[in-house]
Amino acid sequence: MRKLMIVGAGSGVGLALTKSLLDTHELWTTSNRSEVELSTHHFRWNAASEDFPTDMLPDSLDGLVYCPGSIRLEPFQKLKLDAFREDLELNLIGAVRAMQAALPALKAGTRPAAVFFSTVAVSTGMPMHASIASAKGAVEGLTRSLAAELAPSIRVNAIAPSLTATPLAARLLRSERQQEAAARRHPLDRIGQPDDIAEAARFLLSEQADWITGEVLAVDGGMGSLRRFS
């Protein structure tokens, strides 16, 4: 049974991915909460501010997924430098902490892979996304750099979603009107669901993706590459 670590398994995409892998993998999971209702090796970790507790990891891992993220939408002129620092700390530095902690176990794993998360706002300029797009752009740089450095032993890829119906995005989707407007902005005429993104992560972790590394996979309902004529 393959061994995976999922950071940020308490909600959203991380929770959906954990549930989809429970029956086929042995899982180590983290969240900000001490306990989650999952049959995993779970421990609490604040990815934005704490050193990773390396003593909680097994000797070998076949995969790592780093799910924590933020959605900060504010006009550039109103953003404080602390906002950029906070987004970088959670999205980039947290991923670095997790990857550095897990690297010895990954090197001991079988055909291991790592998956990070970006956003469609990196490749498609969007207003009020300066802070989060900057942080996720750094994650894409980390993804490609690690993919080159760790090849051929460890594959490293990222997923770039568009708006997804997770607790993180709840304030953007509070009303039916907001949900309908968000859906219309996507060529596939709906917003993403956690399972949409989780299935992409599951594929990138699997042996079916064994010849894929250094890629940023768009799972965005066509938002980043298509325009429909109205």
C-alpha positions in Angstrom: 0.0 0.0 0.0 1.4 3.3 -1.1 2.2 5.9 1.6 1.2 9.5 1.1 1.2 12.7 3.2 -1.5 15.3 2.6 -1.0 18.7 4.2 -4.2 20.6 4.8 -6.5 17.6 4.9 -9.1 19.1 7.1 -11.3 20.7 4.5 -11.8 21.6 0.8 -9.6 19.9 -1.7 -7.4 18.3 0.9 -10.3 16.6 2.6 -11.8 15.4 -0.8 -8.5 14.0 -1.8 -8.0 12.2 1.6 -11.4 10.6 1.3 -10.8 9.4 -2.2 -7.5 7.8 -1.2 -8.4 6.3 2.2 -9.2 2.8 0.9 -6.1 2.4 -1.3 -3.3 4.3 0.5 -1.9 4.7 4.0 -2.2 8.4 4.7 -0.4 10.9 7.0 -2.4 14.0 7.2 -2.1 17.5 8.8 -4.5 20.4 9.5 -4.8 23.2 11.9 -7.0 21.0 14.1 -5.6 18.4 16.4 -8.2 15.8 15.3 -10.2 15.1 12.1 -12.8 12.4 11.5 -10.5 10.4 9.2 -8.7 7.1 9.6 -5.3 8.5 9.0 -2.1 9.2 10.9 -3.1 12.7 11.7 -1.3 15.5 13.5 -1.8 19.2 13.9 0.5 21.6 12.1 0.2 25.4 11.3 1.9 25.6 7.9 2.2 29.4 8.0 4.2 29.7 11.2 5.5 26.5 12.6 8.5 24.2 11.9 7.4 20.9 10.5 7.3 18.1 13.1 9.5 15.7 11.2 9.2 13.0 14.0 5.6 12.4 12.9 6.7 11.1 9.4 7.3 7.5 8.4 10.7 6.4 7.1 9.4 6.4 3.5 6.7 8.2 1.6 5.5 7.7 -2.0 3.8 11.1 -2.3 3.3 14.6 -0.8 0.5 17.0 -1.5 0.5 20.5 -0.1 -3.0 21.9 -0.1 -3.0 25.0 2.2 -3.7 28.3 0.4 -5.4 31.7 0.6 -7.7 33.9 -1.4 -6.9 37.6 -0.9 -8.7 39.8 -3.3 -8.0 43.5 -2.7 -7.0 46.5 -4.9 -3.2 46.8 -5.1 -3.1 50.3 -3.6 -4.8 49.0 -0.4 -2.5 46.0 0.1 0.0 46.3 2.9 3.4 44.6 2.6 2.3 42.3 5.4 -0.4 40.9 3.2 2.2 39.9 0.6 4.3 38.4 3.4 1.4 36.4 4.8 0.4 35.0 1.4 4.0 34.0 0.7 4.4 32.4 4.1 1.4 30.2 3.8 1.5 29.4 0.1 5.3 29.2 -0.6 7.2 28.9 2.6 4.8 26.4 4.0 5.2 24.2 0.9 9.0 24.6 1.3 8.9 23.5 5.0 6.7 20.5 4.1 8.9 19.4 1.1 12.2 19.8 3.0 10.8 17.8 5.9 9.4 15.1 3.7 12.3 14.9 1.2 14.3 12.1 3.0 11.2 10.0 3.2 10.3 10.7 -0.4 13.8 9.7 -1.5 13.2 6.4 0.2 9.8 5.9 -1.4 8.7 4.0 -4.5 8.3 6.2 -7.6 7.4 9.2 -5.4 5.6 12.4 -6.5 4.8 15.8 -5.0 1.9 18.0 -5.9 1.5 21.7 -5.1 -1.3 24.2 -5.9 -1.2 27.3 -7.9 -4.1 29.4 -9.3 -5.4 30.3 -12.8 -4.7 33.9 -11.7 -0.9 33.4 -12.3 -1.2 32.7 -16.0 -4.3 34.9 -16.6 -4.0 38.4 -15.2 -6.9 39.3 -12.9 -7.6 42.5 -11.0 -7.3 42.5 -7.2 -5.2 39.3 -7.3 -1.7 40.9 -6.9 -0.8 39.3 -3.6 -2.1 35.8 -4.1 -1.0 35.6 -7.8 2.5 36.6 -6.7 2.6 33.9 -4.0 1.3 31.2 -6.3 3.6 32.3 -9.1 6.4 31.6 -6.6 4.9 28.1 -6.1 5.0 27.5 -9.9 8.7 28.5 -9.9 9.4 26.1 -7.0 7.5 23.3 -8.8 9.7 23.6 -11.9 12.9 24.1 -10.1 12.3 21.0 -7.8 11.2 18.9 -10.8 14.5 19.6 -12.5 16.6 19.1 -9.4 14.9 16.0 -8.1 14.5 14.2 -11.5 14.5 11.3 -12.2 13.8 10.1 -8.7 10.9 12.4 -7.6 8.3 13.9 -9.9 7.0 17.3 -9.0 3.9 19.0 -10.5 1.3 21.6 -9.6 -2.4 22.2 -10.2 -3.8 25.6 -11.1 -7.5 25.7 -10.3 -10.1 28.4 -10.8 -12.7 29.3 -8.2 -13.7 26.2 -6.4 -16.6 25.6 -3.9 -14.5 25.2 -0.7 -14.8 26.8 2.7 -11.9 29.1 1.7 -14.1 30.5 -1.2 -17.3 30.6 0.8 -17.4 34.4 1.1 -17.2 34.8 -2.7 -20.1 32.4 -3.2 -22.5 33.4 -0.4 -25.5 34.2 -2.6 -27.1 32.5 -5.5 -26.4 35.6 -7.6 -22.7 35.3 -6.8 -22.6 31.7 -7.6 -24.4 32.2 -11.0 -22.1 35.1 -11.9 -19.0 33.0 -11.0 -20.3 30.1 -13.1 -20.9 32.3 -16.1 -17.3 33.4 -16.1 -16.2 29.9 -16.9 -16.5 28.4 -20.4 -17.9 25.2 -18.8 -20.6 27.3 -17.1 -19.9 26.1 -13.5 -17.5 26.7 -10.7 -15.2 23.9 -9.6 -15.9 21.3 -7.0 -13.4 19.9 -4.6 -13.6 16.5 -6.3 -12.6 18.1 -9.6 -9.3 19.2 -8.2 -8.8 16.2 -6.0 -9.1 13.8 -9.0 -6.4 15.8 -10.8 -4.1 15.5 -7.8 -4.9 11.8 -7.5 -3.9 11.3 -11.2 -0.6 13.3 -10.8 0.3 11.1 -7.8 -0.4 7.9 -9.6 1.7 5.7 -11.8 -0.5 6.7 -14.8 1.3 10.1 -14.6 4.7 8.5 -14.4 6.1 10.5 -17.4 4.8 13.9 -16.2 7.0 16.3 -14.2 7.6 20.0 -14.0 4.0 20.7 -15.2 1.3 23.1 -14.0 -2.0 21.4 -14.8 -4.9 23.8 -15.4 -8.1 22.5 -13.9 -10.1 25.7 -14.3 -13.2 25.0 -16.4 -11.5 26.7 -19.4 -11.0 30.0 -17.6 -7.4 30.3 -18.4 -7.4 29.4 -22.0 -10.8 29.9 -23.6 -13.1 32.8 -24.4 -16.7 32.4 -25.5 -18.5 34.8 -27.8 -21.7 36.0 -26.1 
